[in-house]
């Protein structure tokens, strides 16, 4: 097993542990609305289930493989608990009032740049270059999520 595969399995374990810590801190009930908490829980469930199936089918069992599978299984279980908590313990009248946000069309360039970095990572030959390009894509796509909707200026 290569160093990159070991790192991937350790990061998978960290994702599962981080989700369980977020559950312990009561994060499903701290979102702006019940709907956004349910959407987040569903997206974590689908992505962690896909990664769990990928881990099970891809790598041969070993100690590092078990870290990855255990982390993704914890993420799947945690996301189911997240969905249950968001659906059952949140009354529909407790949603925070919506903020008025303005769409920032220039942020769509960041979306294109992030997708281009992911495509370049797919086409790269060296594992180190792939990792750097994926990290760059994650950073750019995170910036997109923060900049696409902004508060209107008050003048």
Beta strands, then each sheet from edge to edge (+ up, - down):
strand 1: 101-103
strand 2: 149-151
sheet 1: 1+ 2-
end
